[in-house]
């Protein structure tokens, strides 16, 4: 049986970093397993993976996808949950918006029992991952592997200029650097792409590490379960290129993401005992929190048809300028975000008012003991009344902003719009619940916290409570999601934990 010092399951935002960092020790043998294909060079990546925009798929790639679907609300049809099944994971298919969590997020993490994750403790790792092209100060990194830049006002197309002007006219402040603590309002998104190239962990971390003899990367490797001797993780059983293999390791790190990581834990006997018994899975360890507190940033998107003479722009990212603000009556700073832009392929204006910190949470459960069968995903969006209240306000705000005069030259007619439901809270709630959709930021299904917390699954280093030799390091361990696109935070988390594991 092949043996490694560390075996990492999943090559995404966290797994790619851990493989690169742990293999810096030449004496430490690292195996990285990826369920999707492994592209070994930038040139071999298909264009929709290599480039962050300007391809037929737009800014997201769905050609290497797990194909998950989920329940958003009881009133809505099933929604797709795109997740990357490829080297680099979802960092290879995402929209490249590189927003950080804010200091208030990490103050809450500390309050939940994670005192090693204060803002002061995470800022050095946010700086470590990036090379910011625009800002050079104590808040930004200048020599990290991920280039981060923003479109300047002189580059914004007409729709982005109109959005910016409308937000300023409505009284929102300018926010030229959204990654600076305390900023709010309207401004350019930080993006981890350069010359259209999406800087995933596959390019930024794994590509420079590929020549190391102590690092092995294997694609098309679907892990079936984690193997244990008592409560010690000893390796995995995986189907690799169609053949079943057992591989042993001194340490197993699960980096399969907020959906596949809890799924694999439960298939391996770690999870809610009653649920595992219902599927005749032998219970190794009763951890009720596995699959619970499923978080996301829910939205109910709005669409307008664009005028026929409005020029399609395929040469730039269509999310360039965004709006962050605090909802009326909210105690949570910057708890709302609006994504905006004209999608060139469909020639539609796309507005996504999104709750950046929800009070609702969902649940993940197995539907089969076969790892190739996706688990049940119920996000239970808007189950908390304050989430519905904030979404109502956001929809009304966005529709009012589209009344700004500059949009007369851009917008022709609404396509997805609440219409008369705008005038009545109950009617608008029903519209929201029918149109609820994902913000693409699933997290918190194996959350870190105090061992006394019945829903905590891992300690502050990602080690699974009650086990030996087993860690989870990915978006699933966030105690609560951050008020930002989560990719930058997952990279930061992996860099920080890598320091503890070396």
C-alpha positions as CSV (number, residue, x, y, z in Angstrom):
1,X,0.0,0.0,0.0
2,X,1.5,3.4,-0.9
3,X,2.2,5.5,2.1
4,X,2.6,9.3,2.5
5,X,3.2,11.7,5.3
6,X,0.2,13.8,4.4
7,X,-2.7,12.9,2.1
8,X,-4.9,15.8,1.0
9,X,-8.4,15.2,-0.5
10,X,-9.4,18.0,-2.9
11,X,-7.2,20.4,-4.8
12,X,-9.3,23.5,-4.4
13,X,-8.7,26.9,-2.8
14,X,-7.4,25.3,0.4
15,X,-6.0,21.9,-0.8
16,X,-3.8,23.5,-3.5
17,X,-2.2,25.8,-0.9
18,X,-1.7,23.0,1.7
19,X,-0.1,20.7,-0.9
20,X,2.3,23.5,-2.0
21,X,3.2,24.7,1.5
22,X,3.7,21.2,3.1
23,X,5.8,20.0,0.3
24,X,8.3,22.8,0.8
25,X,9.8,20.4,3.3
26,X,11.7,18.0,1.0
27,X,11.5,15.2,3.5
28,X,7.7,15.3,3.8
29,X,5.9,13.2,1.2
30,X,2.6,14.8,0.1
31,X,-0.2,13.2,-2.0
32,X,-2.9,15.5,-3.4
33,X,-6.0,13.7,-4.8
34,X,-8.5,15.5,-7.1
35,X,-11.8,14.0,-8.3
36,X,-11.6,15.9,-11.6
37,X,-8.9,16.1,-14.2
38,X,-5.4,17.4,-13.6
39,X,-4.2,20.0,-16.1
40,X,-0.5,20.2,-15.7
41,X,0.2,23.5,-17.3
42,X,-1.5,26.9,-17.9
43,X,-1.5,26.1,-21.6
44,X,-3.3,22.9,-21.2
45,X,-6.2,24.5,-19.3
46,X,-9.3,24.9,-21.5
47,X,-10.0,28.5,-22.2
48,X,-13.1,28.7,-20.0
49,X,-10.9,27.6,-17.0
50,X,-7.8,29.6,-17.9
51,X,-9.6,32.9,-18.5
52,X,-11.8,34.7,-16.0
53,X,-14.0,36.4,-18.7
54,X,-14.4,36.8,-22.4
55,X,-15.3,33.1,-23.1
56,X,-18.6,31.7,-24.1
57,X,-19.3,30.7,-20.5
58,X,-18.9,34.3,-19.3
59,X,-17.2,34.7,-16.0
60,X,-18.1,31.3,-14.6
61,X,-17.0,28.0,-16.1
62,X,-19.5,25.0,-15.8
63,X,-17.6,22.5,-18.0
64,X,-15.9,20.9,-14.9
65,X,-18.8,20.9,-12.5
66,X,-20.1,18.5,-9.8
67,X,-23.6,19.1,-11.0
68,X,-25.1,19.7,-7.6
69,X,-28.7,20.9,-7.2
70,X,-30.4,22.1,-4.1
71,X,-33.6,23.4,-2.4
72,X,-33.4,27.1,-1.9
73,X,-36.9,27.6,-0.4
74,X,-40.1,25.4,-0.4
75,X,-41.6,27.6,-3.0
76,X,-38.8,27.7,-5.5
77,X,-37.7,25.2,-8.2
78,X,-34.4,23.4,-7.5
79,X,-31.3,25.6,-8.1
80,X,-27.9,24.7,-9.4
81,X,-24.9,24.9,-7.1
82,X,-21.9,25.2,-9.4
83,X,-18.7,23.7,-7.8
84,X,-15.4,23.0,-9.6
85,X,-14.5,19.4,-10.2
86,X,-11.0,20.0,-11.6
87,X,-7.5,20.8,-10.5
88,X,-7.8,24.0,-8.5
89,X,-11.4,23.2,-7.5
90,X,-13.8,26.1,-7.5
91,X,-10.9,28.6,-7.6
92,X,-10.6,27.4,-11.3
93,X,-14.2,28.2,-12.2
94,X,-15.2,31.2,-10.0
95,X,-15.9,34.9,-10.8
96,X,-12.5,36.1,-9.4
97,X,-14.0,38.7,-7.1
98,X,-11.3,38.9,-4.3
99,X,-13.1,40.5,-1.4
100,X,-11.9,39.9,2.1
101,X,-13.9,39.2,5.2
102,X,-14.2,42.3,7.4
103,X,-12.9,42.8,10.9
104,X,-16.4,42.5,12.3
105,X,-16.6,38.9,10.9
106,X,-13.5,37.8,12.8
107,X,-14.6,39.5,16.0
108,X,-17.7,37.3,15.8
109,X,-15.5,34.2,15.1
110,X,-13.6,35.0,18.3
111,X,-16.9,35.4,20.2
112,X,-17.8,31.9,19.0
113,X,-14.7,30.5,20.7
114,X,-12.0,31.0,18.1
115,X,-9.5,33.4,19.7
116,X,-6.7,32.5,17.2
117,X,-8.8,34.0,14.4
118,X,-9.0,37.7,15.3
119,X,-8.6,40.3,12.5
120,X,-5.1,41.1,13.8
121,X,-4.3,37.4,13.5
122,X,-5.7,36.9,9.9
123,X,-4.5,40.2,8.3
124,X,-0.9,39.0,7.8
125,X,-2.2,35.9,5.9
126,X,-4.5,38.0,3.7
127,X,-1.4,40.0,2.8
128,X,0.6,36.9,2.3
129,X,-1.6,35.5,-0.4
130,X,-1.8,38.6,-2.6
131,X,0.2,40.9,-4.8
132,X,-2.0,44.0,-4.9
133,X,-1.5,46.0,-8.1
134,X,-3.2,49.2,-6.8
135,X,-2.6,49.7,-3.1
136,X,0.7,49.5,-1.2
137,X,0.3,50.0,2.5
138,X,-0.1,48.1,5.8
139,X,-3.3,46.5,4.7
140,X,-2.2,45.0,1.4
141,X,0.4,42.4,0.2
142,X,2.8,43.2,-2.6
143,X,4.7,39.9,-3.2
144,X,2.1,37.1,-2.8
145,X,1.2,34.5,-5.5
146,X,-2.2,35.9,-6.3
147,X,-2.3,39.2,-8.4
148,X,-5.1,41.5,-7.4
149,X,-6.3,44.5,-9.3
150,X,-9.2,46.7,-10.1
151,X,-10.7,48.4,-13.2
152,X,-10.1,52.1,-13.0
153,X,-12.9,54.6,-13.8
154,X,-11.4,55.3,-17.2
155,X,-12.0,51.7,-18.1
156,X,-15.5,51.3,-17.0
157,X,-18.1,50.6,-19.7
158,X,-21.3,52.7,-19.9
159,X,-23.4,50.5,-17.7
160,X,-20.8,50.4,-14.9
161,X,-20.4,54.2,-15.0
162,X,-24.2,54.6,-14.8
163,X,-24.4,52.3,-11.8
164,X,-21.6,54.2,-10.0
165,X,-23.3,57.5,-10.7
166,X,-26.7,56.3,-9.5
167,X,-25.3,55.0,-6.3
168,X,-23.4,58.3,-5.6
169,X,-26.6,60.2,-6.4
170,X,-28.5,58.0,-3.9
171,X,-26.0,59.1,-1.2
172,X,-23.7,56.1,-1.0
173,X,-20.0,57.0,-0.4
174,X,-17.1,56.2,-2.8
175,X,-15.2,53.0,-1.9
176,X,-12.1,52.9,-4.1
177,X,-10.5,50.1,-2.0
178,X,-13.1,47.6,-0.8
179,X,-10.5,45.5,1.0
180,X,-9.6,48.4,3.4
181,X,-11.3,47.9,6.8
182,X,-14.2,50.2,7.5
183,X,-15.0,51.0,3.9
184,X,-18.6,50.9,2.6
185,X,-20.4,52.2,-0.5
186,X,-19.8,51.9,-4.2
187,X,-16.5,51.1,-5.9
188,X,-14.5,48.7,-8.0
189,X,-14.2,45.1,-7.1
190,X,-10.7,43.6,-6.4
191,X,-10.2,40.8,-8.9
192,X,-7.7,38.0,-8.9
193,X,-7.2,38.0,-12.6
194,X,-4.6,39.6,-14.9
195,X,-4.6,39.8,-18.7
196,X,-7.9,37.8,-18.4
197,X,-6.2,34.9,-16.7
198,X,-7.9,33.6,-13.6
199,X,-5.3,33.0,-10.9
200,X,-6.6,29.8,-9.3
201,X,-4.6,27.8,-6.8
202,X,-3.8,25.5,-9.7
203,X,-1.8,28.2,-11.4
204,X,-0.6,30.3,-8.5
205,X,0.4,27.6,-6.0
206,X,0.5,24.1,-7.6
207,X,2.2,25.0,-10.9
208,X,5.4,26.3,-9.2
209,X,5.4,23.2,-6.9
210,X,5.0,20.5,-9.6
211,X,8.7,19.7,-9.9
212,X,9.1,18.6,-6.3
213,X,9.8,14.9,-6.1
214,X,8.0,14.7,-2.7
215,X,4.7,16.0,-4.2
216,X,2.4,13.7,-6.0
217,X,-0.8,15.0,-7.7
218,X,-3.3,12.5,-9.0
219,X,-6.4,13.6,-10.9
220,X,-9.6,11.6,-11.6
221,X,-9.3,10.3,-8.0
222,X,-12.7,10.0,-6.3
223,X,-12.3,9.2,-2.6
224,X,-14.9,6.7,-1.4
225,X,-14.2,7.0,2.3
226,X,-11.5,7.8,4.9
227,X,-10.0,4.7,6.6
228,X,-9.5,4.5,10.4
229,X,-7.8,2.4,12.9
230,X,-10.0,3.1,15.9
231,X,-10.3,6.9,15.8
232,X,-7.0,7.5,14.0
233,X,-7.3,8.3,10.3
234,X,-4.9,6.0,8.4
235,X,-5.6,6.8,4.7
236,X,-8.3,6.6,2.1
237,X,-10.0,4.2,-0.3
238,X,-10.4,5.8,-3.7
239,X,-11.3,5.0,-7.3
240,X,-8.5,6.4,-9.4
241,X,-8.7,6.2,-13.2
242,X,-11.4,3.5,-12.7
243,X,-9.5,1.3,-10.3
244,X,-10.0,0.9,-6.5
245,X,-7.0,1.8,-4.5
246,X,-6.1,2.0,-0.8
247,X,-3.5,4.6,0.2
248,X,-2.1,5.1,3.7
249,X,-0.9,8.3,5.3
250,X,0.3,9.6,8.6
251,X,-2.1,12.5,8.3
252,X,-5.3,13.0,6.2
253,X,-6.5,16.5,5.4
254,X,-10.0,16.9,3.9
255,X,-10.2,19.9,1.6
256,X,-13.2,18.8,-0.6
257,X,-15.3,21.9,0.1
258,X,-18.5,22.7,2.0
259,X,-20.5,20.0,0.3
260,X,-18.1,17.1,-0.3
261,X,-16.2,17.4,3.0
262,X,-19.2,16.7,5.3
263,X,-20.4,14.1,2.8
264,X,-17.1,12.2,3.1
265,X,-17.1,12.5,6.9
266,X,-20.5,11.0,7.1
267,X,-19.7,8.2,4.7
268,X,-16.7,7.4,6.8
269,X,-18.8,7.2,10.0
270,X,-18.3,10.7,11.5
271,X,-21.5,12.7,11.8
272,X,-24.9,12.7,13.4
273,X,-25.4,9.2,14.8
274,X,-29.2,9.0,14.1
275,X,-28.7,10.0,10.5
276,X,-25.9,7.5,10.0
277,X,-27.9,4.7,11.5
278,X,-30.7,5.4,9.1
279,X,-28.4,4.6,6.2
280,X,-26.8,1.6,8.0
281,X,-23.4,3.4,8.2
282,X,-21.4,2.2,11.2
283,X,-20.9,5.1,13.6
284,X,-17.3,5.8,14.4
285,X,-18.0,9.2,16.0
286,X,-21.2,11.0,16.8
287,X,-20.7,14.6,15.7
288,X,-24.1,16.2,15.3
289,X,-22.7,19.3,13.6
290,X,-21.5,17.6,10.4
291,X,-23.7,18.9,7.7
292,X,-25.5,21.5,9.9
293,X,-25.4,25.3,9.7
294,X,-25.1,25.4,5.9
295,X,-24.5,29.0,5.1
296,X,-24.6,31.0,1.9
297,X,-25.3,34.5,0.6
298,X,-28.8,34.3,-0.8
299,X,-30.2,36.5,-3.6
300,X,-33.3,37.0,-5.6
301,X,-32.0,38.4,-8.9
302,X,-33.4,41.0,-11.2
303,X,-33.1,41.1,-15.0
304,X,-33.7,43.7,-17.6
305,X,-33.5,43.4,-21.4
306,X,-30.8,45.8,-22.8
307,X,-31.5,48.1,-25.8
308,X,-30.6,46.6,-29.1
309,X,-28.1,49.4,-29.9
310,X,-26.2,48.9,-26.6
311,X,-22.8,47.6,-27.4
312,X,-21.9,44.1,-26.2
313,X,-18.6,44.0,-24.3
314,X,-16.8,40.7,-24.3
315,X,-13.4,42.1,-23.6
316,X,-13.8,42.9,-19.9
317,X,-15.2,41.4,-16.7
318,X,-18.9,42.3,-16.4
319,X,-18.8,42.7,-12.6
320,X,-16.5,45.8,-12.2
321,X,-18.3,48.0,-9.8
322,X,-20.3,46.9,-6.7
323,X,-22.3,48.4,-3.9
324,X,-22.0,47.4,-0.2
325,X,-24.2,48.9,2.5
326,X,-25.8,48.3,5.8
327,X,-29.5,47.5,5.7
328,X,-32.0,49.7,7.6
329,X,-32.3,48.6,11.2
330,X,-29.4,46.2,11.0
331,X,-26.7,45.8,13.6
332,X,-24.4,44.1,11.0
333,X,-22.1,46.5,9.2
334,X,-22.0,45.9,5.4
335,X,-24.5,43.1,5.6
336,X,-25.7,43.7,2.0
337,X,-24.0,43.6,-1.4
338,X,-25.2,44.2,-5.0
339,X,-23.6,42.7,-8.0
340,X,-24.4,44.4,-11.3
341,X,-23.5,44.3,-15.0
342,X,-24.6,43.6,-18.5
343,X,-24.1,40.0,-19.5
344,X,-22.8,40.2,-23.1
345,X,-23.9,36.7,-24.2
346,X,-27.6,37.3,-23.3
347,X,-27.5,41.1,-23.6
348,X,-29.3,41.3,-20.3
349,X,-28.7,43.7,-17.4
350,X,-28.2,41.5,-14.3
351,X,-28.7,42.9,-10.8
352,X,-28.2,40.7,-7.8
353,X,-29.1,42.3,-4.4
354,X,-27.6,39.8,-2.0
355,X,-27.6,39.3,1.8
356,X,-24.0,39.2,2.9
357,X,-24.7,37.9,6.4
358,X,-27.8,35.9,6.9
359,X,-29.7,34.7,10.0
360,X,-31.0,31.7,8.2
361,X,-29.1,28.5,7.8
362,X,-29.7,25.2,6.1
363,X,-28.6,21.5,6.3
364,X,-26.8,18.9,4.3
365,X,-27.7,15.2,4.6
366,X,-26.8,12.0,2.8
367,X,-29.2,10.4,0.4
368,X,-27.1,7.4,-0.4
369,X,-24.0,5.5,0.8
370,X,-22.6,5.9,-2.7
371,X,-20.2,8.9,-2.8
372,X,-21.2,9.6,-6.5
373,X,-24.8,10.4,-5.4
374,X,-25.0,14.0,-4.3
375,X,-26.2,14.7,-0.7
376,X,-29.4,16.5,-0.1
377,X,-28.8,20.3,0.1
378,X,-31.5,22.4,1.7
379,X,-30.3,26.0,2.2
380,X,-33.6,27.2,3.7
381,X,-33.0,30.8,2.5
382,X,-35.1,33.5,4.0
383,X,-36.5,31.4,6.8
384,X,-35.6,34.2,9.2
385,X,-38.0,37.2,8.9
386,X,-35.1,39.7,9.0
387,X,-33.5,38.1,6.0
388,X,-36.8,38.7,4.1
389,X,-37.0,42.2,5.3
390,X,-33.5,43.0,4.1
391,X,-34.1,41.4,0.7
392,X,-37.3,43.4,0.2
393,X,-35.5,46.6,0.9
394,X,-32.6,45.6,-1.4
395,X,-35.0,44.8,-4.3
396,X,-36.8,48.1,-3.9
397,X,-33.5,50.0,-3.7
398,X,-32.1,48.4,-6.9
399,X,-35.2,49.1,-8.9
400,X,-35.1,52.7,-7.7
401,X,-31.4,53.0,-8.7
402,X,-32.4,51.8,-12.2
403,X,-34.6,54.9,-12.5
404,X,-31.4,57.0,-12.7
405,X,-31.5,58.9,-16.0
406,X,-28.3,57.3,-17.5
407,X,-30.1,54.0,-17.7
408,X,-32.6,55.2,-20.3
409,X,-29.9,54.6,-22.9
410,X,-29.2,51.1,-21.6
411,X,-32.4,49.4,-20.4
412,X,-35.3,48.4,-22.6
413,X,-37.7,46.3,-20.5
414,X,-37.8,44.1,-17.3
415,X,-37.4,40.4,-17.7
416,X,-37.4,39.2,-14.0
417,X,-39.1,41.8,-11.9
418,X,-41.6,41.7,-9.0
419,X,-44.0,44.2,-10.8
420,X,-47.0,45.0,-8.6
421,X,-45.7,42.8,-5.8
422,X,-43.3,45.7,-5.0
423,X,-46.2,47.5,-3.3
424,X,-47.0,44.8,-0.7
425,X,-44.6,43.2,1.7
426,X,-46.4,39.8,1.7
427,X,-46.6,39.7,-2.1
428,X,-43.0,40.7,-2.4
429,X,-42.0,38.0,0.1
430,X,-43.8,35.4,-2.0
431,X,-41.9,36.6,-5.1
432,X,-38.6,36.4,-3.2
433,X,-39.3,32.9,-2.0
434,X,-40.1,31.8,-5.6
435,X,-36.9,33.4,-7.1
436,X,-34.4,32.6,-4.3
437,X,-31.0,31.7,-5.7
438,X,-27.4,31.0,-4.5
439,X,-24.7,33.5,-4.0
440,X,-22.2,30.7,-4.8
441,X,-20.6,30.9,-1.3
442,X,-21.5,27.7,0.6
443,X,-19.8,27.3,3.9
444,X,-19.9,26.3,7.6
445,X,-21.0,22.6,7.4
446,X,-18.1,21.4,9.6
447,X,-17.7,24.6,11.6
448,X,-14.8,25.3,14.0
449,X,-15.6,26.2,17.6
450,X,-15.3,25.1,21.2
451,X,-15.5,21.4,21.8
452,X,-18.4,22.1,24.2
453,X,-20.4,23.5,21.3
454,X,-22.5,20.5,20.1
455,X,-22.4,21.7,16.5
456,X,-18.7,22.4,16.3
457,X,-16.8,19.7,14.3
458,X,-13.2,20.9,14.3
459,X,-10.9,22.9,16.6
460,X,-9.2,26.1,15.6
461,X,-6.5,24.3,13.5
462,X,-9.1,22.3,11.6
463,X,-8.5,19.0,13.5
464,X,-11.7,16.9,13.8
465,X,-12.7,16.6,17.4
466,X,-12.5,13.0,18.8
467,X,-10.2,11.8,16.0
468,X,-6.4,11.5,15.5
469,X,-4.7,12.3,12.3
470,X,-7.7,13.9,10.6
471,X,-8.2,17.6,9.6
472,X,-10.7,19.5,7.6
473,X,-9.4,22.7,6.0
474,X,-11.8,24.5,3.6
475,X,-14.9,26.6,3.5
476,X,-16.8,24.1,5.6
477,X,-15.0,25.0,8.8
478,X,-15.9,28.7,8.7
479,X,-17.7,29.3,12.0
480,X,-20.0,31.6,10.1
481,X,-19.6,32.9,6.6
482,X,-17.9,36.2,6.0
483,X,-19.4,39.4,4.5
484,X,-17.6,38.9,1.2
485,X,-17.0,36.4,-1.6
486,X,-15.3,33.7,0.3
487,X,-12.4,32.6,-2.0
488,X,-9.9,35.0,-0.5
489,X,-10.9,34.0,3.0
490,X,-10.4,30.3,2.3
491,X,-7.0,31.0,0.8
492,X,-6.1,33.0,3.9
493,X,-7.4,30.2,6.2
494,X,-5.3,27.6,4.3
495,X,-2.1,29.7,4.6
496,X,-2.6,30.2,8.3
497,X,-3.3,26.5,9.0
498,X,-0.4,25.5,6.8
499,X,1.9,27.4,9.2
500,X,0.6,25.3,12.1
501,X,0.9,22.0,10.3
502,X,4.5,22.5,9.2
